[in-house]
């Protein structure tokens, strides 16, 4: 029988993490082979010493002796989680909770490991169970706030974090969590006050200093924000990099990412994601002013998101391209210092090797677009490599992309140099940048010129402004001759539309009804499932005019953002439209999302930044779409799609004509039904959904670009001939 004093001494060895204590604990285990506590202590020491495999062996023995030893379970799960063996850790915790359902520590641990697996709803359930027991560890409340934030439940996260701060009044991290969620809620003045309270408790709290700088920048107190960031850099240069890399996926060490002016632009723009238009005109003016000043002073723009944001704003001609060039020049200057020599292409290789660089090989609409292109390439002429720069998930579409590629590379954790080296080593002939300046995209890779030919396609609906990507695939409807000055690239015009859509993705036989979505059975249902940042006051005003003129109608919108829903309801009310005439659809699996288009009567497009994949989803379900082509590529894509779908009735030349046609069809749905039966009964038979033909046209584009490269010709725009479908089918489909 081992004494309590000896056990207490052994526990102190573990606390100190003393390597010399291992022999003592092993001797105790030999002398007490059936004592779970001493085996746990040895396992815990080995875990502290970083000897995970040895630790697991001993901890397993402790659990064999006492399956209810909570400390041994917790230590084992911690080791498994650290070694990315999350499913084993979850299974162990579930089994332990079957025996000890009232143990708050185990519930909290289950929340943590589910959080690691990005199962945020499951993590929240576990933390709630822990807290309901009344004796949960403090980490359960703290982690619950983080999970609520990730789930977008910011008000709930704020309430949770305030409770935690009240329970832990001397805990600086608890107070900082309040500041952090207020910053996420775009309440910078309140966040600033909480940062100050945090710094009273811990004057060297680096994250609070950084968040304070972000709050100051959001309030346009730019000099104060700059001073805050400079102080953090002077004390701890790594702190800002660590903080930014937790939120910014581009793995960049560019210090200008924490430029107060760009932070101000970003935080101001984020209000538009919530359909908060109260300061929209001022934002547009300030956006243009800051961008022009930076470009004229050669300061450049370090945040690629500015280019994407510019696509959604009514800016003066040429400014979007100037922004893209400013971002690209900065990337190319950085890349020039990191250039590697590329080995000569193997002369024995007959096939062209195509590399697709994308952030969206995951549950993302672009994955559904790219998959058929990757799968249907003619393997007698092409080899297809995919480089994924976005976070991995376990989605079915990601697995389908992986299966379709000849080689699939997980590159999310690599920096730009690392990805560029991979591309060079893989001897890629044509790199297709299918990300541009979108979330998780890595334009710095293209800037390093890892392939002899580099082409922009699909995800970013505008010019990249980058010399390293001199080609862009478009079509003449989306990019007519009068738009040529908006591009730095040579344009490759596909014959019908540049867009690709998987006609072979079945429209699932999911039963949906208007009742499921609280849609009135006999109403005329206008819908627009576009992202909120595409909705702006002018088009929303037109929608309200349409609803006013068609009293039996409703407007069906996406309901992903509670703040945007509240703002849109308020805007409708201010325009004299009852709030209940706006109906919001939930975020759903793709099968139900696609099926629900069948319940609507007409899709209303957004003019500044069109529906794209969403438009194809609507048309593939036989739902008519109405659009007004504008003067930019992003504002003309829907017209390209409608032209290829042979539905010109959906294209009008002004917002007034748009409203008139929507009202006409809403008042006379039988007329719309006649057009719908004539044109959209079999939409997949149209050129828009000629998936194999589009792949052949893209292949023809690649081969012509490659021919010109081999001939030493400078990039120059050209047209691709229409491909007529033959009986040939690709074995990869």
KABELKA-V276221 format. One record per residue. SS is DSSP state (~ for helix, > for strand, _ for the rest). OMEGA is omega in whole degrees, -180 to 180 (* if undefined). NEAR is the number of other C-alpha atoms within 8 Angstrom. Layout:
# KABELKA-V276221
ss:SS omega:OMEGA near:NEAR
ss:SS omega:OMEGA near:NEAR
This chain:
# KABELKA-V276221
ss:_ omega:-178 near:3
ss:_ omega:-177 near:6
ss:_ omega:178 near:6
ss:~ omega:179 near:6
ss:~ omega:180 near:6
ss:~ omega:177 near:8
ss:~ omega:178 near:10
ss:~ omega:177 near:8
ss:~ omega:179 near:8
ss:~ omega:179 near:12
ss:~ omega:178 near:9
ss:~ omega:176 near:8
ss:~ omega:179 near:11
ss:~ omega:-180 near:14
ss:~ omega:-180 near:6
ss:~ omega:-177 near:6
ss:_ omega:-174 near:10
ss:_ omega:178 near:9
ss:_ omega:-178 near:6
ss:_ omega:179 near:6
ss:~ omega:-178 near:11
ss:~ omega:-177 near:11
ss:~ omega:178 near:7
ss:~ omega:-177 near:8
ss:~ omega:178 near:12
ss:~ omega:178 near:9
ss:~ omega:178 near:8
ss:~ omega:179 near:9
ss:~ omega:178 near:11
ss:~ omega:-178 near:7
ss:~ omega:-177 near:6
ss:_ omega:-172 near:10
ss:_ omega:-178 near:6
ss:_ omega:-178 near:5
ss:_ omega:-177 near:10
ss:~ omega:-175 near:12
ss:~ omega:-179 near:7
ss:~ omega:176 near:13
ss:~ omega:176 near:13
ss:~ omega:-178 near:13
ss:~ omega:177 near:12
ss:~ omega:178 near:15
ss:~ omega:180 near:14
ss:~ omega:178 near:12
ss:~ omega:180 near:14
ss:~ omega:177 near:13
ss:~ omega:179 near:12
ss:~ omega:180 near:9
ss:_ omega:177 near:8
ss:_ omega:-179 near:6
ss:_ omega:-168 near:9
ss:~ omega:-177 near:9
ss:~ omega:178 near:6
ss:~ omega:179 near:9
ss:~ omega:-178 near:14
ss:~ omega:180 near:11
ss:~ omega:-177 near:9
ss:~ omega:179 near:12
ss:~ omega:177 near:16
ss:~ omega:177 near:9
ss:~ omega:178 near:10
ss:~ omega:-179 near:16
ss:~ omega:175 near:13
ss:~ omega:180 near:7
ss:~ omega:-177 near:9
ss:_ omega:-179 near:8
ss:_ omega:-179 near:9
ss:_ omega:178 near:9
ss:_ omega:-174 near:10
ss:~ omega:-180 near:8
ss:~ omega:180 near:7
ss:~ omega:177 near:11
ss:~ omega:-177 near:14
ss:~ omega:-180 near:10
ss:~ omega:180 near:11
ss:~ omega:180 near:12
ss:~ omega:179 near:13
ss:~ omega:179 near:9
ss:~ omega:179 near:11
ss:~ omega:-179 near:12
ss:~ omega:-180 near:12
ss:~ omega:-180 near:7
ss:_ omega:177 near:7
ss:_ omega:176 near:6
ss:_ omega:-173 near:9
ss:~ omega:-180 near:12
ss:~ omega:178 near:6
ss:~ omega:179 near:8
ss:~ omega:179 near:14
ss:~ omega:-179 near:12
ss:~ omega:180 near:8
ss:~ omega:-180 near:10
ss:~ omega:179 near:13
ss:~ omega:178 near:9
ss:~ omega:179 near:8
ss:~ omega:-180 near:13
ss:~ omega:173 near:12
ss:~ omega:-180 near:7
ss:~ omega:-175 near:7
ss:_ omega:-174 near:8
ss:_ omega:-178 near:7
ss:_ omega:-178 near:6
ss:_ omega:-176 near:10
ss:~ omega:-179 near:14
ss:~ omega:-180 near:10
ss:~ omega:177 near:13
ss:~ omega:178 near:13
ss:~ omega:177 near:15
ss:~ omega:178 near:11
ss:~ omega:176 near:14
ss:~ omega:-177 near:15
ss:~ omega:-177 near:10
ss:~ omega:173 near:13
ss:~ omega:177 near:13
ss:~ omega:178 near:12
ss:~ omega:180 near:9
ss:_ omega:-178 near:7
ss:_ omega:174 near:6
ss:_ omega:-173 near:9
ss:~ omega:175 near:12
ss:~ omega:178 near:8
ss:~ omega:178 near:10
ss:~ omega:180 near:16
ss:~ omega:178 near:12
ss:~ omega:-178 near:9
ss:~ omega:178 near:12
ss:~ omega:178 near:16
ss:~ omega:177 near:9
ss:~ omega:-180 near:10
ss:~ omega:-176 near:17
ss:~ omega:179 near:12
ss:~ omega:-179 near:6
ss:_ omega:172 near:10
ss:_ omega:-180 near:7
ss:_ omega:-178 near:7
ss:_ omega:174 near:11
ss:_ omega:-178 near:9
ss:~ omega:-178 near:7
ss:~ omega:-180 near:7
ss:~ omega:179 near:13
ss:~ omega:-179 near:13
ss:~ omega:-178 near:11
ss:~ omega:177 near:10
ss:~ omega:178 near:14
ss:~ omega:179 near:14
ss:~ omega:-179 near:9
ss:~ omega:178 near:14
ss:~ omega:177 near:14
ss:~ omega:179 near:11
ss:~ omega:178 near:8
ss:_ omega:-180 near:8
ss:_ omega:-180 near:7
ss:_ omega:-169 near:9
ss:~ omega:179 near:11
ss:~ omega:176 near:6
ss:~ omega:178 near:9
ss:~ omega:180 near:15
ss:~ omega:179 near:12
ss:~ omega:178 near:8
ss:~ omega:-175 near:11
ss:~ omega:177 near:15
ss:~ omega:175 near:10
ss:~ omega:-179 near:8
ss:~ omega:179 near:12
ss:~ omega:178 near:12
ss:~ omega:179 near:7
ss:~ omega:-176 near:6
ss:_ omega:-171 near:8
ss:_ omega:179 near:9
ss:_ omega:-178 near:5
ss:_ omega:-177 near:9
ss:~ omega:180 near:12
ss:~ omega:179 near:7
ss:~ omega:179 near:13
ss:~ omega:179 near:16
ss:~ omega:180 near:13
ss:~ omega:176 near:10
ss:~ omega:179 near:14
ss:~ omega:-176 near:16
ss:~ omega:-179 near:10
ss:~ omega:175 near:13
ss:~ omega:176 near:13
ss:~ omega:178 near:12
ss:~ omega:179 near:8
ss:_ omega:-179 near:7
ss:_ omega:175 near:8
ss:_ omega:-169 near:9
ss:~ omega:-179 near:12
ss:~ omega:178 near:8
ss:~ omega:178 near:9
ss:~ omega:179 near:16
ss:~ omega:180 near:13
ss:~ omega:179 near:9
ss:~ omega:175 near:12
ss:~ omega:178 near:15
ss:~ omega:178 near:10
ss:~ omega:177 near:9
ss:~ omega:-176 near:15
ss:~ omega:172 near:13
ss:~ omega:179 near:7
ss:~ omega:-176 near:9
ss:_ omega:-174 near:8
ss:_ omega:-179 near:7
ss:_ omega:-178 near:6
ss:_ omega:-172 near:10
ss:~ omega:-178 near:9
ss:~ omega:178 near:9
ss:~ omega:177 near:13
ss:~ omega:-180 near:14
ss:~ omega:179 near:12
ss:~ omega:177 near:13
ss:~ omega:177 near:14
ss:~ omega:178 near:14
ss:~ omega:179 near:11
ss:~ omega:178 near:14
ss:~ omega:179 near:14
ss:~ omega:179 near:15
ss:~ omega:178 near:13
ss:_ omega:-178 near:10
ss:_ omega:171 near:9
ss:_ omega:-164 near:9
ss:~ omega:-179 near:11
ss:~ omega:178 near:7
ss:~ omega:179 near:10
ss:~ omega:-180 near:15
ss:~ omega:179 near:11
ss:~ omega:179 near:8
ss:~ omega:-180 near:12
ss:~ omega:180 near:13
ss:~ omega:179 near:8
ss:~ omega:179 near:8
ss:~ omega:180 near:14
ss:~ omega:-178 near:11
ss:~ omega:-178 near:7
ss:~ omega:-173 near:6
ss:_ omega:-176 near:9
ss:~ omega:-177 near:9
ss:~ omega:-173 near:7
ss:~ omega:-180 near:11
ss:~ omega:178 near:12
ss:~ omega:180 near:10
ss:~ omega:-179 near:8
ss:~ omega:-176 near:9
ss:~ omega:-180 near:8
ss:~ omega:175 near:11
ss:_ omega:-177 near:7
ss:_ omega:-178 near:6
ss:_ omega:-173 near:7
ss:_ omega:-170 near:8
ss:_ omega:175 near:9
ss:_ omega:-177 near:9
ss:_ omega:174 near:6
ss:_ omega:180 near:5
ss:_ omega:-178 near:6
ss:~ omega:-178 near:7
ss:~ omega:174 near:6
ss:~ omega:178 near:8
ss:~ omega:175 near:8
ss:_ omega:-175 near:9
ss:~ omega:179 near:14
ss:~ omega:-179 near:10
ss:~ omega:175 near:11
ss:~ omega:178 near:12
ss:~ omega:179 near:12
ss:~ omega:-178 near:11
ss:~ omega:-178 near:9
ss:~ omega:178 near:10
ss:~ omega:-179 near:10
ss:~ omega:-178 near:10
ss:~ omega:177 near:8
ss:~ omega:179 near:11
ss:~ omega:175 near:12
ss:~ omega:179 near:10
ss:_ omega:-176 near:13
ss:_ omega:173 near:13
ss:_ omega:-174 near:11
ss:_ omega:-173 near:9
ss:_ omega:-179 near:4
ss:_ omega:-173 near:7
ss:~ omega:-179 near:9
ss:~ omega:179 near:6
ss:~ omega:178 near:7
ss:~ omega:-179 near:11
ss:~ omega:179 near:11
ss:~ omega:-179 near:8
ss:~ omega:177 near:8
ss:~ omega:-179 near:9
ss:~ omega:-178 near:9
ss:~ omega:-178 near:8
ss:~ omega:-178 near:9
ss:~ omega:-180 near:10
ss:~ omega:179 near:8
ss:~ omega:-178 near:8
ss:~ omega:-179 near:11
ss:~ omega:-179 near:13
ss:~ omega:180 near:7
ss:_ omega:-180 near:7
ss:_ omega:175 near:6
ss:_ omega:-180 near:7
ss:_ omega:-179 near:11
ss:_ omega:-175 near:14
ss:_ omega:-175 near:9
ss:_ omega:-179 near:8
ss:_ omega:179 near:11
ss:~ omega:179 near:9
ss:~ omega:180 near:10
ss:~ omega:179 near:12
ss:~ omega:179 near:11
ss:~ omega:-179 near:9
ss:~ omega:-180 near:9
ss:~ omega:-174 near:13
ss:_ omega:-176 near:10
ss:_ omega:178 near:8
ss:_ omega:-176 near:7
ss:_ omega:179 near:9
ss:_ omega:-178 near:5
ss:_ omega:175 near:5
ss:_ omega:-175 near:8
ss:~ omega:179 near:8
ss:~ omega:178 near:12
ss:~ omega:179 near:13
ss:~ omega:178 near:10
ss:~ omega:179 near:13
ss:~ omega:179 near:14
ss:~ omega:180 near:11
ss:~ omega:177 near:12
ss:~ omega:-177 near:14
ss:~ omega:-179 near:13
ss:~ omega:179 near:10
ss:~ omega:179 near:11
ss:~ omega:-177 near:11
ss:~ omega:175 near:13
ss:~ omega:177 near:8
ss:~ omega:-177 near:8
ss:~ omega:-176 near:11
ss:~ omega:-180 near:8
ss:_ omega:-176 near:6
ss:_ omega:-177 near:8
ss:_ omega:173 near:8
ss:_ omega:175 near:5
ss:_ omega:180 near:4
ss:_ omega:179 near:6
ss:_ omega:-179 near:6
ss:_ omega:179 near:4
ss:_ omega:178 near:5
ss:_ omega:-179 near:5
ss:_ omega:-179 near:5
ss:_ omega:-177 near:4
ss:_ omega:-177 near:6
ss:_ omega:-175 near:6
ss:_ omega:172 near:8
ss:> omega:-179 near:10
ss:> omega:-177 near:12
ss:> omega:176 near:13
ss:> omega:177 near:14
ss:> omega:179 near:12
ss:> omega:-174 near:13
ss:> omega:173 near:14
ss:_ omega:-165 near:14
ss:_ omega:175 near:13
ss:_ omega:-175 near:14
ss:_ omega:178 near:13
ss:_ omega:-175 near:11
ss:_ omega:-177 near:8
ss:~ omega:-178 near:8
ss:~ omega:177 near:10
ss:~ omega:179 near:14
ss:~ omega:177 near:11
ss:~ omega:-174 near:12
ss:~ omega:-176 near:9
ss:~ omega:-180 near:12
ss:~ omega:176 near:12
ss:~ omega:180 near:10
ss:~ omega:-176 near:11
ss:~ omega:-170 near:11
ss:~ omega:176 near:12
ss:_ omega:178 near:12
ss:_ omega:-176 near:7
ss:_ omega:173 near:6
ss:_ omega:-178 near:5
ss:_ omega:-173 near:8
ss:> omega:165 near:11
ss:> omega:-171 near:10
ss:> omega:179 near:13
ss:> omega:178 near:13
ss:> omega:180 near:12
ss:> omega:-174 near:12
ss:> omega:-180 near:15
ss:_ omega:177 near:15
ss:_ omega:-180 near:13
ss:_ omega:179 near:8
ss:_ omega:170 near:8
ss:_ omega:-178 near:7
ss:_ omega:-175 near:7
ss:_ omega:178 near:8
ss:~ omega:-178 near:7
ss:~ omega:177 near:11
ss:~ omega:180 near:13
ss:~ omega:178 near:9
ss:~ omega:176 near:9
ss:~ omega:179 near:13
ss:~ omega:-179 near:9
ss:~ omega:-177 near:7
ss:~ omega:-176 near:10
ss:_ omega:171 near:12
ss:_ omega:175 near:8
ss:> omega:179 near:8
ss:> omega:-175 near:10
ss:> omega:174 near:8
ss:> omega:-172 near:9
ss:_ omega:-175 near:10
ss:_ omega:-174 near:9
ss:_ omega:-178 near:6
ss:_ omega:173 near:9
ss:_ omega:-176 near:9
ss:~ omega:179 near:10
ss:~ omega:-179 near:10
ss:~ omega:179 near:8
ss:~ omega:179 near:11
ss:~ omega:178 near:13
ss:~ omega:177 near:10
ss:~ omega:-179 near:8
ss:~ omega:178 near:12
ss:~ omega:-180 near:12
ss:~ omega:178 near:7
ss:_ omega:175 near:6
ss:_ omega:-180 near:10
ss:_ omega:178 near:14
ss:_ omega:-179 near:11
ss:> omega:176 near:15
ss:> omega:177 near:14
ss:> omega:178 near:12
ss:> omega:-178 near:14
ss:_ omega:179 near:13
ss:_ omega:-179 near:18
ss:_ omega:-179 near:12
ss:_ omega:179 near:13
ss:_ omega:-178 near:11
ss:_ omega:-180 near:8
ss:_ omega:177 near:10
ss:_ omega:-178 near:13
ss:_ omega:-180 near:13
ss:~ omega:177 near:11
ss:~ omega:176 near:10
ss:~ omega:179 near:12
ss:~ omega:180 near:14
ss:~ omega:179 near:13
ss:_ omega:175 near:14
ss:_ omega:-179 near:11
ss:_ omega:179 near:12
ss:_ omega:-179 near:12
ss:_ omega:177 near:8
ss:> omega:-178 near:11
ss:> omega:-171 near:15
ss:> omega:174 near:13
ss:> omega:-179 near:13
ss:_ omega:160 near:12
ss:_ omega:-160 near:9
ss:_ omega:-175 near:9
ss:_ omega:-174 near:12
ss:_ omega:178 near:8
ss:_ omega:-180 near:8
ss:_ omega:173 near:11
ss:_ omega:178 near:13
ss:_ omega:-172 near:13
ss:_ omega:178 near:14
ss:_ omega:-177 near:8
ss:_ omega:177 near:10
ss:_ omega:-171 near:14
ss:_ omega:-179 near:12
ss:> omega:176 near:12
ss:> omega:179 near:12
ss:> omega:-179 near:13
ss:> omega:168 near:13
ss:> omega:-171 near:15
ss:_ omega:174 near:11
ss:_ omega:179 near:10
ss:_ omega:-179 near:14
ss:_ omega:180 near:13
ss:_ omega:-176 near:9
ss:~ omega:-178 near:6
ss:~ omega:177 near:6
ss:~ omega:-171 near:11
ss:~ omega:-178 near:8
ss:~ omega:-180 near:7
ss:~ omega:-174 near:10
ss:_ omega:169 near:11
ss:_ omega:-175 near:12
ss:_ omega:163 near:12
ss:> omega:-172 near:11
ss:> omega:176 near:11
ss:> omega:-174 near:14
ss:> omega:171 near:13
ss:> omega:-167 near:17
ss:_ omega:-174 near:11
ss:_ omega:171 near:10
ss:_ omega:178 near:15
ss:_ omega:-171 near:11
ss:_ omega:176 near:7
ss:_ omega:-178 near:13
ss:_ omega:-176 near:12
ss:_ omega:-180 near:11
ss:_ omega:-177 near:10
ss:_ omega:174 near:4
ss:_ omega:-173 near:5
ss:_ omega:171 near:5
ss:_ omega:-169 near:8
ss:_ omega:179 near:8
ss:_ omega:180 near:5
ss:_ omega:178 near:7
ss:_ omega:176 near:5
ss:_ omega:178 near:9
ss:_ omega:177 near:8
ss:~ omega:179 near:10
ss:~ omega:180 near:8
ss:~ omega:-173 near:7
ss:~ omega:-180 near:7
ss:_ omega:176 near:7
ss:_ omega:178 near:11
ss:_ omega:-173 near:7
ss:_ omega:-174 near:6
ss:_ omega:-180 near:5
ss:_ omega:168 near:9
ss:> omega:-173 near:11
ss:> omega:168 near:13
ss:> omega:177 near:13
ss:> omega:173 near:12
ss:> omega:-177 near:11
ss:_ omega:179 near:8
ss:_ omega:174 near:12
ss:_ omega:-174 near:7
ss:~ omega:-177 near:10
ss:~ omega:177 near:10
ss:~ omega:-180 near:11
ss:_ omega:179 near:11
ss:_ omega:-169 near:9
ss:~ omega:-175 near:7
ss:~ omega:-179 near:6
ss:~ omega:178 near:10
ss:~ omega:176 near:9
ss:~ omega:177 near:9
ss:~ omega:178 near:10
ss:~ omega:-180 near:9
ss:~ omega:175 near:11
ss:~ omega:179 near:9
ss:~ omega:179 near:11
ss:~ omega:-180 near:12
ss:~ omega:-177 near:8
ss:~ omega:179 near:7
ss:_ omega:-172 near:10
ss:_ omega:-178 near:6
ss:_ omega:-174 near:7
ss:> omega:172 near:12
ss:> omega:177 near:13
ss:> omega:-175 near:12
ss:> omega:-175 near:13
ss:> omega:174 near:12
ss:> omega:-176 near:12
ss:_ omega:-172 near:10
ss:_ omega:-170 near:7
ss:_ omega:-175 near:8
ss:~ omega:-179 near:7
ss:~ omega:178 near:7
ss:~ omega:178 near:12
ss:~ omega:180 near:11
ss:~ omega:-178 near:8
ss:~ omega:-180 near:11
ss:~ omega:176 near:9
ss:~ omega:179 near:10
ss:~ omega:179 near:9
ss:~ omega:178 near:8
ss:~ omega:-179 near:12
ss:~ omega:180 near:10
ss:~ omega:178 near:7
ss:_ omega:175 near:8
ss:_ omega:179 near:6
ss:_ omega:-179 near:11
ss:_ omega:-177 near:8
ss:~ omega:-176 near:9
ss:~ omega:176 near:5
ss:~ omega:169 near:9
ss:> omega:-178 near:11
ss:> omega:-172 near:11
ss:> omega:-179 near:9
ss:> omega:180 near:10
ss:_ omega:171 near:7
ss:_ omega:-173 near:8
ss:_ omega:171 near:6
ss:_ omega:-174 near:6
ss:~ omega:-178 near:6
ss:~ omega:179 near:9
ss:~ omega:179 near:11
ss:~ omega:-180 near:10
ss:~ omega:-178 near:12
ss:~ omega:-174 near:14
ss:~ omega:175 near:10
ss:~ omega:-178 near:11
ss:~ omega:-177 near:9
ss:~ omega:-177 near:9
ss:_ omega:179 near:12
ss:_ omega:-177 near:11
ss:> omega:177 near:12
ss:> omega:178 near:13
ss:> omega:-177 near:10
ss:_ omega:175 near:13
ss:_ omega:-169 near:12
ss:_ omega:-175 near:11
ss:_ omega:180 near:13
ss:_ omega:-171 near:10
ss:_ omega:162 near:14
ss:_ omega:-179 near:11
ss:_ omega:175 near:9
ss:~ omega:179 near:10
ss:~ omega:177 near:9
ss:~ omega:177 near:11
ss:~ omega:177 near:10
ss:~ omega:180 near:10
ss:~ omega:-177 near:14
ss:~ omega:180 near:13
ss:~ omega:177 near:10
ss:_ omega:179 near:12
ss:_ omega:-179 near:12
ss:_ omega:178 near:15
ss:_ omega:-178 near:12
ss:> omega:-179 near:13
ss:> omega:-177 near:14
ss:> omega:174 near:15
ss:> omega:179 near:15
ss:_ omega:179 near:13
ss:_ omega:-176 near:9
ss:_ omega:179 near:7
ss:_ omega:179 near:10
ss:~ omega:-178 near:12
ss:~ omega:-178 near:12
ss:~ omega:-176 near:14
ss:_ omega:-177 near:16
ss:~ omega:-179 near:14
ss:~ omega:176 near:15
ss:~ omega:176 near:13
ss:~ omega:-179 near:13
ss:~ omega:-179 near:14
ss:~ omega:177 near:14
ss:~ omega:179 near:9
ss:~ omega:178 near:12
ss:_ omega:-179 near:12
ss:_ omega:177 near:9
ss:_ omega:-179 near:10
ss:~ omega:178 near:7
ss:~ omega:-180 near:6
ss:~ omega:-178 near:10
ss:> omega:178 near:12
ss:> omega:-170 near:12
ss:_ omega:179 near:8
ss:_ omega:179 near:7
ss:~ omega:176 near:9
ss:~ omega:179 near:6
ss:~ omega:177 near:9
ss:~ omega:-179 near:13
ss:~ omega:-180 near:12
ss:~ omega:-178 near:8
ss:~ omega:178 near:8
ss:~ omega:179 near:11
ss:~ omega:180 near:11
ss:~ omega:-180 near:8
ss:~ omega:179 near:10
ss:~ omega:179 near:10
ss:~ omega:-177 near:7
ss:_ omega:-176 near:8
ss:~ omega:179 near:9
ss:~ omega:178 near:6
ss:~ omega:178 near:8
ss:~ omega:180 near:9
ss:~ omega:178 near:8
ss:~ omega:177 near:8
ss:~ omega:-179 near:9
ss:~ omega:179 near:12
ss:~ omega:-178 near:8
ss:~ omega:-171 near:7
ss:~ omega:-170 near:10
ss:_ omega:177 near:12
ss:_ omega:178 near:8
ss:_ omega:-173 near:8
ss:~ omega:-176 near:13
ss:~ omega:178 near:9
ss:~ omega:-177 near:7
ss:_ omega:180 near:11
ss:~ omega:179 near:9
ss:~ omega:-174 near:15
ss:~ omega:174 near:13
ss:_ omega:-172 near:11
ss:~ omega:-178 near:12
ss:~ omega:178 near:8
ss:~ omega:179 near:11
ss:~ omega:179 near:11
ss:~ omega:180 near:12
ss:~ omega:179 near:10
ss:~ omega:177 near:13
ss:~ omega:177 near:9
ss:~ omega:178 near:9
ss:~ omega:177 near:9
ss:~ omega:180 near:11
ss:~ omega:-177 near:9
ss:~ omega:178 near:8
ss:~ omega:176 near:8
ss:~ omega:-179 near:10
ss:~ omega:178 near:10
ss:~ omega:-180 near:8
ss:~ omega:176 near:11
ss:~ omega:-179 near:10
ss:~ omega:180 near:7
ss:_ omega:179 near:6
ss:_ omega:-179 near:6
ss:_ omega:176 near:7
ss:_ omega:177 near:6
ss:_ omega:-180 near:9
ss:_ omega:-176 near:6
ss:_ omega:176 near:8
ss:> omega:179 near:7
ss:> omega:176 near:8
ss:_ omega:-180 near:11
ss:_ omega:177 near:7
ss:_ omega:176 near:9
ss:_ omega:176 near:8
ss:_ omega:-176 near:5
ss:_ omega:173 near:6
ss:_ omega:-178 near:4
ss:_ omega:-177 near:4
ss:_ omega:176 near:4
ss:_ omega:-178 near:5
ss:_ omega:-179 near:8
ss:_ omega:-178 near:5
ss:_ omega:-178 near:6
ss:_ omega:* near:7
